Amino acid sequence: MNALAIFLGMVGPWQIGLIIVVVLLLFGGKKIPELMKGLGSGIKEFKNAAREDQPADSKKEEDKKE
């Protein structure tokens, strides 16, 4: 079985709540939005870089779709 499926099967609502409380205690309420903003911008940069690394043929096909 997939390890992620096993992990998700073992995590319930109480465990998720406990994880959220621990994260809030560790980072504080003010720091979490900054962390999420950094994570979002990192994902956006990764997607842009992945899009730029595609071969020229696939870029032309994407342009035609849009």
Secondary structure as GFF3:
##gff-version 3
##sequence-region A 1 66
A	DSSP	alpha_helix	3	10	.	.	.	ID=ss1
A	DSSP	alpha_helix	13	27	.	.	.	ID=ss2
A	DSSP	alpha_helix	31	52	.	.	.	ID=ss3
A	DSSP	alpha_helix	56	65	.	.	.	ID=ss4
###
